[in-house]
């Protein structure tokens, strides 16, 4: 789990997005769901415990499974709370 120790000012807004890296397919034909964290043009990927199959993805490799999307939004909400000093 990432710990954020400093609050970010509004103009230095960090962004989060749930994504996968299509080239990182596992032997069991699944992909790990990642949270892309961008701040000051630097990108980091935070691994999750969620995995998706081809049926959970669109043809453009975007996540379409609503349960996965909802869980990712919950994680992102928690990360934002920590960044803003509320969590």
mmCIF file as gemmi writes it, N, C-alpha and C atoms, coordinates in Angstrom:
data_model
loop_
_atom_site.group_PDB
_atom_site.id
_atom_site.type_symbol
_atom_site.label_atom_id
_atom_site.label_alt_id
_atom_site.label_comp_id
_atom_site.label_asym_id
_atom_site.label_entity_id
_atom_site.label_seq_id
_atom_site.pdbx_PDB_ins_code
_atom_site.Cartn_x
_atom_site.Cartn_y
_atom_site.Cartn_z
_atom_site.occupancy
_atom_site.B_iso_or_equiv
_atom_site.pdbx_formal_charge
_atom_site.auth_seq_id
_atom_site.auth_asym_id
_atom_site.pdbx_PDB_model_num
ATOM 1 N N . UNK Axp A 1 ? 0.844 -1.176 0 1 0 ? 1 A 1
ATOM 2 C CA . UNK Axp A 1 ? 0 0 0 1 0 ? 1 A 1
ATOM 3 C C . UNK Axp A 1 ? 0.889 1.239 0 1 0 ? 1 A 1
ATOM 4 N N . UNK Axp A 2 ? 0.546 2.195 -0.794 1 0 ? 2 A 1
ATOM 5 C CA . UNK Axp A 2 ? 1.305 3.443 -0.904 1 0 ? 2 A 1
ATOM 6 C C . UNK Axp A 2 ? 0.863 4.387 0.213 1 0 ? 2 A 1
ATOM 7 N N . UNK Axp A 3 ? 1.8 5.028 0.856 1 0 ? 3 A 1
ATOM 8 C CA . UNK Axp A 3 ? 1.494 6.033 1.87 1 0 ? 3 A 1
ATOM 9 C C . UNK Axp A 3 ? 1.87 7.393 1.327 1 0 ? 3 A 1
ATOM 10 N N . UNK Axp A 4 ? 0.951 8.308 1.328 1 0 ? 4 A 1
ATOM 11 C CA . UNK Axp A 4 ? 1.204 9.655 0.859 1 0 ? 4 A 1
ATOM 12 C C . UNK Axp A 4 ? 1.433 10.531 2.08 1 0 ? 4 A 1
ATOM 13 N N . UNK Axp A 5 ? 2.589 11.15 2.154 1 0 ? 5 A 1
ATOM 14 C CA . UNK Axp A 5 ? 2.947 11.894 3.354 1 0 ? 5 A 1
ATOM 15 C C . UNK Axp A 5 ? 2.764 13.392 3.213 1 0 ? 5 A 1
ATOM 16 N N . UNK Axp A 6 ? 2.53 13.86 2.013 1 0 ? 6 A 1
ATOM 17 C CA . UNK Axp A 6 ? 2.425 15.301 1.813 1 0 ? 6 A 1
ATOM 18 C C . UNK Axp A 6 ? 1.156 15.606 1.036 1 0 ? 6 A 1
ATOM 19 N N . UNK Axp A 7 ? 0.44 16.638 1.445 1 0 ? 7 A 1
ATOM 20 C CA . UNK Axp A 7 ? -0.749 17.06 0.721 1 0 ? 7 A 1
ATOM 21 C C . UNK Axp A 7 ? -0.317 17.815 -0.529 1 0 ? 7 A 1
ATOM 22 N N . UNK Axp A 8 ? -1.014 17.568 -1.618 1 0 ? 8 A 1
ATOM 23 C CA . UNK Axp A 8 ? -0.68 18.225 -2.877 1 0 ? 8 A 1
ATOM 24 C C . UNK Axp A 8 ? -1.566 19.444 -3.067 1 0 ? 8 A 1
ATOM 25 N N . UNK Axp A 9 ? -1.003 20.583 -3.442 1 0 ? 9 A 1
ATOM 26 C CA . UNK Axp A 9 ? -1.836 21.741 -3.736 1 0 ? 9 A 1
ATOM 27 C C . UNK Axp A 9 ? -2.666 21.487 -4.986 1 0 ? 9 A 1
ATOM 28 N N . UNK Axp A 10 ? -3.748 22.235 -5.129 1 0 ? 10 A 1
ATOM 29 C CA . UNK Axp A 10 ? -4.687 22.019 -6.226 1 0 ? 10 A 1
ATOM 30 C C . UNK Axp A 10 ? -4.007 22.1 -7.591 1 0 ? 10 A 1
ATOM 31 N N . UNK Axp A 11 ? -3.098 23.066 -7.779 1 0 ? 11 A 1
ATOM 32 C CA . UNK Axp A 11 ? -2.466 23.224 -9.082 1 0 ? 11 A 1
ATOM 33 C C . UNK Axp A 11 ? -1.519 22.073 -9.422 1 0 ? 11 A 1
ATOM 34 N N . UNK Axp A 12 ? -1.128 21.292 -8.431 1 0 ? 12 A 1
ATOM 35 C CA . UNK Axp A 12 ? -0.298 20.12 -8.66 1 0 ? 12 A 1
ATOM 36 C C . UNK Axp A 12 ? -1.151 18.853 -8.597 1 0 ? 12 A 1
ATOM 37 N N . UNK Axp A 13 ? -2.313 18.934 -9.184 1 0 ? 13 A 1
ATOM 38 C CA . UNK Axp A 13 ? -3.293 17.857 -9.084 1 0 ? 13 A 1
ATOM 39 C C . UNK Axp A 13 ? -2.763 16.543 -9.65 1 0 ? 13 A 1
ATOM 40 N N . UNK Axp A 14 ? -2.906 15.5 -8.9 1 0 ? 14 A 1
ATOM 41 C CA . UNK Axp A 14 ? -2.554 14.161 -9.346 1 0 ? 14 A 1
ATOM 42 C C . UNK Axp A 14 ? -3.767 13.544 -10.012 1 0 ? 14 A 1
ATOM 43 N N . UNK Axp A 15 ? -3.538 12.682 -10.994 1 0 ? 15 A 1
ATOM 44 C CA . UNK Axp A 15 ? -4.638 11.99 -11.649 1 0 ? 15 A 1
ATOM 45 C C . UNK Axp A 15 ? -4.443 10.488 -11.505 1 0 ? 15 A 1
ATOM 46 N N . UNK Axp A 16 ? -5.551 9.782 -11.501 1 0 ? 16 A 1
ATOM 47 C CA . UNK Axp A 16 ? -5.559 8.337 -11.375 1 0 ? 16 A 1
ATOM 48 C C . UNK Axp A 16 ? -6.444 7.755 -12.468 1 0 ? 16 A 1
ATOM 49 N N . UNK Axp A 17 ? -6.069 6.576 -12.954 1 0 ? 17 A 1
ATOM 50 C CA . UNK Axp A 17 ? -6.9 5.899 -13.935 1 0 ? 17 A 1
ATOM 51 C C . UNK Axp A 17 ? -6.641 4.401 -13.841 1 0 ? 17 A 1
ATOM 52 N N . UNK Axp A 18 ? -7.714 3.626 -13.881 1 0 ? 18 A 1
ATOM 53 C CA . UNK Axp A 18 ? -7.585 2.174 -13.896 1 0 ? 18 A 1
ATOM 54 C C . UNK Axp A 18 ? -7.223 1.749 -15.314 1 0 ? 18 A 1
ATOM 55 N N . UNK Axp A 19 ? -6.248 0.875 -15.432 1 0 ? 19 A 1
ATOM 56 C CA . UNK Axp A 19 ? -5.775 0.456 -16.747 1 0 ? 19 A 1
ATOM 57 C C . UNK Axp A 19 ? -5.129 -0.918 -16.658 1 0 ? 19 A 1
ATOM 58 N N . UNK Axp A 20 ? -4.79 -1.455 -17.811 1 0 ? 20 A 1
ATOM 59 C CA . UNK Axp A 20 ? -3.972 -2.663 -17.879 1 0 ? 20 A 1
ATOM 60 C C . UNK Axp A 20 ? -2.851 -2.402 -18.88 1 0 ? 20 A 1
ATOM 61 N N . UNK Axp A 21 ? -1.823 -3.2 -18.816 1 0 ? 21 A 1
ATOM 62 C CA . UNK Axp A 21 ? -0.773 -3.169 -19.839 1 0 ? 21 A 1
ATOM 63 C C . UNK Axp A 21 ? -0.961 -4.424 -20.685 1 0 ? 21 A 1
ATOM 64 N N . UNK Axp A 22 ? -1.435 -4.235 -21.921 1 0 ? 22 A 1
ATOM 65 C CA . UNK Axp A 22 ? -1.81 -5.396 -22.736 1 0 ? 22 A 1
ATOM 66 C C . UNK Axp A 22 ? -0.643 -6.319 -23.046 1 0 ? 22 A 1
ATOM 67 N N . UNK Axp A 23 ? 0.58 -5.805 -23.011 1 0 ? 23 A 1
ATOM 68 C CA . UNK Axp A 23 ? 1.731 -6.661 -23.276 1 0 ? 23 A 1
ATOM 69 C C . UNK Axp A 23 ? 2.103 -7.514 -22.07 1 0 ? 23 A 1
ATOM 70 N N . UNK Axp A 24 ? 1.498 -7.273 -20.917 1 0 ? 24 A 1
ATOM 71 C CA . UNK Axp A 24 ? 1.826 -8 -19.674 1 0 ? 24 A 1
ATOM 72 C C . UNK Axp A 24 ? 0.817 -9.115 -19.395 1 0 ? 24 A 1
ATOM 73 N N . UNK Axp A 25 ? 0.47 -9.88 -20.401 1 0 ? 25 A 1
ATOM 74 C CA . UNK Axp A 25 ? -0.464 -10.993 -20.216 1 0 ? 25 A 1
ATOM 75 C C . UNK Axp A 25 ? 0.232 -12.113 -19.441 1 0 ? 25 A 1
ATOM 76 N N . UNK Axp A 26 ? -0.509 -12.705 -18.53 1 0 ? 26 A 1
ATOM 77 C CA . UNK Axp A 26 ? 0.036 -13.788 -17.712 1 0 ? 26 A 1
ATOM 78 C C . UNK Axp A 26 ? -0.176 -15.13 -18.412 1 0 ? 26 A 1
ATOM 79 N N . UNK Axp A 27 ? 0.44 -16.166 -17.897 1 0 ? 27 A 1
ATOM 80 C CA . UNK Axp A 27 ? 0.334 -17.506 -18.488 1 0 ? 27 A 1
ATOM 81 C C . UNK Axp A 27 ? -1.106 -18.021 -18.481 1 0 ? 27 A 1
ATOM 82 N N . UNK Axp A 28 ? -1.908 -17.589 -17.503 1 0 ? 28 A 1
ATOM 83 C CA . UNK Axp A 28 ? -3.303 -18.026 -17.432 1 0 ? 28 A 1
ATOM 84 C C . UNK Axp A 28 ? -4.238 -17.135 -18.249 1 0 ? 28 A 1
ATOM 85 N N . UNK Axp A 29 ? -3.675 -16.312 -19.146 1 0 ? 29 A 1
ATOM 86 C CA . UNK Axp A 29 ? -4.423 -15.44 -20.063 1 0 ? 29 A 1
ATOM 87 C C . UNK Axp A 29 ? -5.222 -14.36 -19.331 1 0 ? 29 A 1
ATOM 88 N N . UNK Axp A 30 ? -4.666 -13.82 -18.257 1 0 ? 30 A 1
ATOM 89 C CA . UNK Axp A 30 ? -5.279 -12.708 -17.534 1 0 ? 30 A 1
ATOM 90 C C . UNK Axp A 30 ? -4.29 -11.553 -17.467 1 0 ? 30 A 1
ATOM 91 N N . UNK Axp A 31 ? -4.827 -10.377 -17.161 1 0 ? 31 A 1
ATOM 92 C CA . UNK Axp A 31 ? -4.017 -9.185 -16.987 1 0 ? 31 A 1
ATOM 93 C C . UNK Axp A 31 ? -4.261 -8.615 -15.602 1 0 ? 31 A 1
ATOM 94 N N . UNK Axp A 32 ? -3.219 -8.09 -14.977 1 0 ? 32 A 1
ATOM 95 C CA . UNK Axp A 32 ? -3.353 -7.425 -13.693 1 0 ? 32 A 1
ATOM 96 C C . UNK Axp A 32 ? -3.908 -6.027 -13.92 1 0 ? 32 A 1
ATOM 97 N N . UNK Axp A 33 ? -4.892 -5.64 -13.131 1 0 ? 33 A 1
ATOM 98 C CA . UNK Axp A 33 ? -5.438 -4.288 -13.201 1 0 ? 33 A 1
ATOM 99 C C . UNK Axp A 33 ? -4.49 -3.366 -12.44 1 0 ? 33 A 1
ATOM 100 N N . UNK Axp A 34 ? -4.125 -2.268 -13.076 1 0 ? 34 A 1
ATOM 101 C CA . UNK Axp A 34 ? -3.209 -1.301 -12.501 1 0 ? 34 A 1
ATOM 102 C C . UNK Axp A 34 ? -3.913 0.035 -12.33 1 0 ? 34 A 1
ATOM 103 N N . UNK Axp A 35 ? -3.481 0.799 -11.351 1 0 ? 35 A 1
ATOM 104 C CA . UNK Axp A 35 ? -3.945 2.18 -11.205 1 0 ? 35 A 1
ATOM 105 C C . UNK Axp A 35 ? -2.797 3.064 -11.653 1 0 ? 35 A 1
ATOM 106 N N . UNK Axp A 36 ? -3.04 3.825 -12.726 1 0 ? 36 A 1
ATOM 107 C CA . UNK Axp A 36 ? -2.007 4.737 -13.222 1 0 ? 36 A 1
ATOM 108 C C . UNK Axp A 36 ? -2.095 6.032 -12.422 1 0 ? 36 A 1
ATOM 109 N N . UNK Axp A 37 ? -0.982 6.421 -11.812 1 0 ? 37 A 1
ATOM 110 C CA . UNK Axp A 37 ? -0.885 7.611 -10.98 1 0 ? 37 A 1
ATOM 111 C C . UNK Axp A 37 ? 0.028 8.587 -11.705 1 0 ? 37 A 1
ATOM 112 N N . UNK Axp A 38 ? -0.494 9.781 -12.05 1 0 ? 38 A 1
ATOM 113 C CA . UNK Axp A 38 ? 0.284 10.788 -12.76 1 0 ? 38 A 1
ATOM 114 C C . UNK Axp A 38 ? 0.34 12.061 -11.926 1 0 ? 38 A 1
ATOM 115 N N . UNK Axp A 39 ? 1.566 12.574 -11.751 1 0 ? 39 A 1
ATOM 116 C CA . UNK Axp A 39 ? 1.762 13.813 -11.011 1 0 ? 39 A 1
ATOM 117 C C . UNK Axp A 39 ? 3.014 14.494 -11.555 1 0 ? 39 A 1
ATOM 118 N N . UNK Axp A 40 ? 2.884 15.777 -11.891 1 0 ? 40 A 1
ATOM 119 C CA . UNK Axp A 40 ? 4 16.536 -12.475 1 0 ? 40 A 1
ATOM 120 C C . UNK Axp A 40 ? 4.618 15.816 -13.676 1 0 ? 40 A 1
ATOM 121 N N . UNK Axp A 41 ? 3.765 15.278 -14.517 1 0 ? 41 A 1
ATOM 122 C CA . UNK Axp A 41 ? 4.156 14.572 -15.747 1 0 ? 41 A 1
ATOM 123 C C . UNK Axp A 41 ? 4.961 13.302 -15.499 1 0 ? 41 A 1
ATOM 124 N N . UNK Axp A 42 ? 4.963 12.831 -14.285 1 0 ? 42 A 1
ATOM 125 C CA . UNK Axp A 42 ? 5.605 11.561 -13.971 1 0 ? 42 A 1
ATOM 126 C C . UNK Axp A 42 ? 4.517 10.529 -13.737 1 0 ? 42 A 1
ATOM 127 N N . UNK Axp A 43 ? 4.702 9.358 -14.306 1 0 ? 43 A 1
ATOM 128 C CA . UNK Axp A 43 ? 3.697 8.304 -14.24 1 0 ? 43 A 1
ATOM 129 C C . UNK Axp A 43 ? 4.237 7.136 -13.429 1 0 ? 43 A 1
ATOM 130 N N . UNK Axp A 44 ? 3.4 6.635 -12.545 1 0 ? 44 A 1
ATOM 131 C CA . UNK Axp A 44 ? 3.701 5.432 -11.778 1 0 ? 44 A 1
ATOM 132 C C . UNK Axp A 44 ? 2.488 4.512 -11.895 1 0 ? 44 A 1
ATOM 133 N N . UNK Axp A 45 ? 2.729 3.232 -11.83 1 0 ? 45 A 1
ATOM 134 C CA . UNK Axp A 45 ? 1.657 2.254 -11.88 1 0 ? 45 A 1
ATOM 135 C C . UNK Axp A 45 ? 1.587 1.533 -10.547 1 0 ? 45 A 1
ATOM 136 N N . UNK Axp A 46 ? 0.393 1.517 -9.964 1 0 ? 46 A 1
ATOM 137 C CA . UNK Axp A 46 ? 0.157 0.849 -8.69 1 0 ? 46 A 1
ATOM 138 C C . UNK Axp A 46 ? -0.591 -0.456 -8.981 1 0 ? 46 A 1
ATOM 139 N N . UNK Axp A 47 ? -0.01 -1.555 -8.616 1 0 ? 47 A 1
ATOM 140 C CA . UNK Axp A 47 ? -0.608 -2.856 -8.855 1 0 ? 47 A 1
ATOM 141 C C . UNK Axp A 47 ? -1.792 -3.065 -7.913 1 0 ? 47 A 1
ATOM 142 N N . UNK Axp A 48 ? -2.788 -3.786 -8.379 1 0 ? 48 A 1
ATOM 143 C CA . UNK Axp A 48 ? -3.933 -4.148 -7.536 1 0 ? 48 A 1
ATOM 144 C C . UNK Axp A 48 ? -3.983 -5.665 -7.404 1 0 ? 48 A 1
ATOM 145 N N . UNK Axp A 49 ? -4.933 -6.153 -6.654 1 0 ? 49 A 1
ATOM 146 C CA . UNK Axp A 49 ? -5.132 -7.601 -6.519 1 0 ? 49 A 1
ATOM 147 C C . UNK Axp A 49 ? -6.161 -8.115 -7.517 1 0 ? 49 A 1
ATOM 148 N N . UNK Axp A 50 ? -6.591 -7.261 -8.434 1 0 ? 50 A 1
ATOM 149 C CA . UNK Axp A 50 ? -7.615 -7.637 -9.412 1 0 ? 50 A 1
ATOM 150 C C . UNK Axp A 50 ? -6.984 -8.066 -10.73 1 0 ? 50 A 1
ATOM 151 N N . UNK Axp A 51 ? -7.62 -9.047 -11.365 1 0 ? 51 A 1
ATOM 152 C CA . UNK Axp A 51 ? -7.186 -9.544 -12.671 1 0 ? 51 A 1
ATOM 153 C C . UNK Axp A 51 ? -8.398 -9.61 -13.584 1 0 ? 51 A 1
ATOM 154 N N . UNK Axp A 52 ? -8.167 -9.354 -14.868 1 0 ? 52 A 1
ATOM 155 C CA . UNK Axp A 52 ? -9.254 -9.398 -15.847 1 0 ? 52 A 1
ATOM 156 C C . UNK Axp A 52 ? -8.894 -10.374 -16.962 1 0 ? 52 A 1
ATOM 157 N N . UNK Axp A 53 ? -9.934 -10.891 -17.6 1 0 ? 53 A 1
ATOM 158 C CA . UNK Axp A 53 ? -9.77 -11.755 -18.762 1 0 ? 53 A 1
ATOM 159 C C . UNK Axp A 53 ? -10.171 -10.972 -20.006 1 0 ? 53 A 1
ATOM 160 N N . UNK Axp A 54 ? -10.023 -11.588 -21.155 1 0 ? 54 A 1
ATOM 161 C CA . UNK Axp A 54 ? -10.35 -10.931 -22.42 1 0 ? 54 A 1
ATOM 162 C C . UNK Axp A 54 ? -11.822 -10.494 -22.453 1 0 ? 54 A 1
ATOM 163 N N . UNK Axp A 55 ? -12.716 -11.284 -21.852 1 0 ? 55 A 1
ATOM 164 C CA . UNK Axp A 55 ? -14.141 -10.922 -21.875 1 0 ? 55 A 1
ATOM 165 C C . UNK Axp A 55 ? -14.451 -9.692 -21.007 1 0 ? 55 A 1
ATOM 166 N N . UNK Axp A 56 ? -13.545 -9.319 -20.111 1 0 ? 56 A 1
ATOM 167 C CA . UNK Axp A 56 ? -13.718 -8.133 -19.265 1 0 ? 56 A 1
ATOM 168 C C . UNK Axp A 56 ? -13.208 -6.863 -19.937 1 0 ? 56 A 1
ATOM 169 N N . UNK Axp A 57 ? -12.671 -6.996 -21.153 1 0 ? 57 A 1
ATOM 170 C CA . UNK Axp A 57 ? -12.048 -5.877 -21.857 1 0 ? 57 A 1
ATOM 171 C C . UNK Axp A 57 ? -12.745 -5.595 -23.184 1 0 ? 57 A 1
ATOM 172 N N . UNK Axp A 58 ? -12.663 -4.337 -23.612 1 0 ? 58 A 1
ATOM 173 C CA . UNK Axp A 58 ? -13.154 -3.986 -24.945 1 0 ? 58 A 1
ATOM 174 C C . UNK Axp A 58 ? -12.08 -4.345 -25.964 1 0 ? 58 A 1
ATOM 175 N N . UNK Axp A 59 ? -12.382 -4.156 -27.237 1 0 ? 59 A 1
ATOM 176 C CA . UNK Axp A 59 ? -11.392 -4.443 -28.279 1 0 ? 59 A 1
ATOM 177 C C . UNK Axp A 59 ? -10.194 -3.495 -28.184 1 0 ? 59 A 1
ATOM 178 N N . UNK Axp A 60 ? -10.379 -2.336 -27.559 1 0 ? 60 A 1
ATOM 179 C CA . UNK Axp A 60 ? -9.291 -1.387 -27.349 1 0 ? 60 A 1
ATOM 180 C C . UNK Axp A 60 ? -8.575 -1.574 -26.023 1 0 ? 60 A 1
ATOM 181 N N . UNK Axp A 61 ? -8.82 -2.71 -25.363 1 0 ? 61 A 1
ATOM 182 C CA . UNK Axp A 61 ? -8.203 -3.065 -24.083 1 0 ? 61 A 1
ATOM 183 C C . UNK Axp A 61 ? -8.554 -2.087 -22.96 1 0 ? 61 A 1
ATOM 184 N N . UNK Axp A 62 ? -9.765 -1.614 -22.957 1 0 ? 62 A 1
ATOM 185 C CA . UNK Axp A 62 ? -10.296 -0.821 -21.846 1 0 ? 62 A 1
ATOM 186 C C . UNK Axp A 62 ? -11.15 -1.759 -20.987 1 0 ? 62 A 1
ATOM 187 N N . UNK Axp A 63 ? -11.173 -1.516 -19.702 1 0 ? 63 A 1
ATOM 188 C CA . UNK Axp A 63 ? -11.936 -2.368 -18.782 1 0 ? 63 A 1
ATOM 189 C C . UNK Axp A 63 ? -13.422 -2.072 -18.954 1 0 ? 63 A 1
ATOM 190 N N . UNK Axp A 64 ? -14.216 -3.143 -19.17 1 0 ? 64 A 1
ATOM 191 C CA . UNK Axp A 64 ? -15.664 -2.941 -19.325 1 0 ? 64 A 1
ATOM 192 C C . UNK Axp A 64 ? -16.479 -3.643 -18.243 1 0 ? 64 A 1
ATOM 193 N N . UNK Axp A 65 ? -15.857 -4.484 -17.449 1 0 ? 65 A 1
ATOM 194 C CA . UNK Axp A 65 ? -16.546 -5.178 -16.362 1 0 ? 65 A 1
ATOM 195 C C . UNK Axp A 65 ? -16.866 -4.162 -15.268 1 0 ? 65 A 1
ATOM 196 N N . UNK Axp A 66 ? -18.154 -3.925 -15.026 1 0 ? 66 A 1
ATOM 197 C CA . UNK Axp A 66 ? -18.571 -2.876 -14.095 1 0 ? 66 A 1
ATOM 198 C C . UNK Axp A 66 ? -18.14 -3.151 -12.655 1 0 ? 66 A 1
ATOM 199 N N . UNK Axp A 67 ? -18.081 -4.405 -12.258 1 0 ? 67 A 1
ATOM 200 C CA . UNK Axp A 67 ? -17.613 -4.717 -10.894 1 0 ? 67 A 1
ATOM 201 C C . UNK Axp A 67 ? -16.158 -4.303 -10.702 1 0 ? 67 A 1
ATOM 202 N N . UNK Axp A 68 ? -15.335 -4.568 -11.694 1 0 ? 68 A 1
ATOM 203 C CA . UNK Axp A 68 ? -13.925 -4.175 -11.625 1 0 ? 68 A 1
ATOM 204 C C . UNK Axp A 68 ? -13.811 -2.655 -11.625 1 0 ? 68 A 1
ATOM 205 N N . UNK Axp A 69 ? -14.582 -2.001 -12.476 1 0 ? 69 A 1
ATOM 206 C CA . UNK Axp A 69 ? -14.572 -0.532 -12.547 1 0 ? 69 A 1
ATOM 207 C C . UNK Axp A 69 ? -14.954 0.066 -11.198 1 0 ? 69 A 1
ATOM 208 N N . UNK Axp A 70 ? -15.997 -0.461 -10.572 1 0 ? 70 A 1
ATOM 209 C CA . UNK Axp A 70 ? -16.441 0.041 -9.267 1 0 ? 70 A 1
ATOM 210 C C . UNK Axp A 70 ? -15.37 -0.145 -8.195 1 0 ? 70 A 1
ATOM 211 N N . UNK Axp A 71 ? -14.723 -1.307 -8.178 1 0 ? 71 A 1
ATOM 212 C CA . UNK Axp A 71 ? -13.664 -1.551 -7.195 1 0 ? 71 A 1
ATOM 213 C C . UNK Axp A 71 ? -12.483 -0.61 -7.414 1 0 ? 71 A 1
ATOM 214 N N . UNK Axp A 72 ? -12.168 -0.347 -8.683 1 0 ? 72 A 1
ATOM 215 C CA . UNK Axp A 72 ? -11.07 0.582 -8.994 1 0 ? 72 A 1
ATOM 216 C C . UNK Axp A 72 ? -11.424 1.997 -8.552 1 0 ? 72 A 1
ATOM 217 N N . UNK Axp A 73 ? -12.673 2.404 -8.76 1 0 ? 73 A 1
ATOM 218 C CA . UNK Axp A 73 ? -13.102 3.731 -8.321 1 0 ? 73 A 1
ATOM 219 C C . UNK Axp A 73 ? -13.001 3.865 -6.807 1 0 ? 73 A 1
ATOM 220 N N . UNK Axp A 74 ? -13.324 2.806 -6.078 1 0 ? 74 A 1
ATOM 221 C CA . UNK Axp A 74 ? -13.175 2.827 -4.618 1 0 ? 74 A 1
ATOM 222 C C . UNK Axp A 74 ? -11.711 2.997 -4.216 1 0 ? 74 A 1
ATOM 223 N N . UNK Axp A 75 ? -10.824 2.274 -4.889 1 0 ? 75 A 1
ATOM 224 C CA . UNK Axp A 75 ? -9.393 2.409 -4.612 1 0 ? 75 A 1
ATOM 225 C C . UNK Axp A 75 ? -8.904 3.819 -4.914 1 0 ? 75 A 1
ATOM 226 N N . UNK Axp A 76 ? -9.317 4.356 -6.046 1 0 ? 76 A 1
ATOM 227 C CA . UNK Axp A 76 ? -8.903 5.7 -6.448 1 0 ? 76 A 1
ATOM 228 C C . UNK Axp A 76 ? -9.415 6.73 -5.449 1 0 ? 76 A 1
ATOM 229 N N . UNK Axp A 77 ? -10.64 6.55 -4.991 1 0 ? 77 A 1
ATOM 230 C CA . UNK Axp A 77 ? -11.199 7.457 -3.982 1 0 ? 77 A 1
ATOM 231 C C . UNK Axp A 77 ? -10.355 7.432 -2.709 1 0 ? 77 A 1
ATOM 232 N N . UNK Axp A 78 ? -9.906 6.256 -2.305 1 0 ? 78 A 1
ATOM 233 C CA . UNK Axp A 78 ? -9.054 6.118 -1.119 1 0 ? 78 A 1
ATOM 234 C C . UNK Axp A 78 ? -7.699 6.797 -1.333 1 0 ? 78 A 1
ATOM 235 N N . UNK Axp A 79 ? -7.104 6.611 -2.503 1 0 ? 79 A 1
ATOM 236 C CA . UNK Axp A 79 ? -5.836 7.269 -2.81 1 0 ? 79 A 1
ATOM 237 C C . UNK Axp A 79 ? -5.983 8.79 -2.785 1 0 ? 79 A 1
ATOM 238 N N . UNK Axp A 80 ? -7.071 9.305 -3.323 1 0 ? 80 A 1
ATOM 239 C CA . UNK Axp A 80 ? -7.294 10.76 -3.321 1 0 ? 80 A 1
ATOM 240 C C . UNK Axp A 80 ? -7.446 11.295 -1.903 1 0 ? 80 A 1
ATOM 241 N N . UNK Axp A 81 ? -8.134 10.549 -1.05 1 0 ? 81 A 1
ATOM 242 C CA . UNK Axp A 81 ? -8.263 10.961 0.356 1 0 ? 81 A 1
ATOM 243 C C . UNK Axp A 81 ? -6.884 11.083 1.01 1 0 ? 81 A 1
ATOM 244 N N . UNK Axp A 82 ? -6.029 10.115 0.742 1 0 ? 82 A 1
ATOM 245 C CA . UNK Axp A 82 ? -4.692 10.129 1.336 1 0 ? 82 A 1
ATOM 246 C C . UNK Axp A 82 ? -3.875 11.297 0.824 1 0 ? 82 A 1
ATOM 247 N N . UNK Axp A 83 ? -3.962 11.562 -0.454 1 0 ? 83 A 1
ATOM 248 C CA . UNK Axp A 83 ? -3.211 12.679 -1.032 1 0 ? 83 A 1
ATOM 249 C C . UNK Axp A 83 ? -3.684 14.003 -0.449 1 0 ? 83 A 1
ATOM 250 N N . UNK Axp A 84 ? -4.974 14.144 -0.265 1 0 ? 84 A 1
ATOM 251 C CA . UNK Axp A 84 ? -5.528 15.389 0.245 1 0 ? 84 A 1
ATOM 252 C C . UNK Axp A 84 ? -5.451 15.502 1.757 1 0 ? 84 A 1
ATOM 253 N N . UNK Axp A 85 ? -4.901 14.506 2.429 1 0 ? 85 A 1
ATOM 254 C CA . UNK Axp A 85 ? -4.709 14.569 3.863 1 0 ? 85 A 1
ATOM 255 C C . UNK Axp A 85 ? -5.933 14.196 4.682 1 0 ? 85 A 1
ATOM 256 N N . UNK Axp A 86 ? -6.905 13.516 4.066 1 0 ? 86 A 1
ATOM 257 C CA . UNK Axp A 86 ? -8.122 13.147 4.79 1 0 ? 86 A 1
ATOM 258 C C . UNK Axp A 86 ? -8.113 11.709 5.26 1 0 ? 86 A 1
ATOM 259 N N . UNK Axp A 87 ? -7.111 10.924 4.9 1 0 ? 87 A 1
ATOM 260 C CA . UNK Axp A 87 ? -7.169 9.52 5.232 1 0 ? 87 A 1
ATOM 261 C C . UNK Axp A 87 ? -5.974 8.967 5.887 1 0 ? 87 A 1
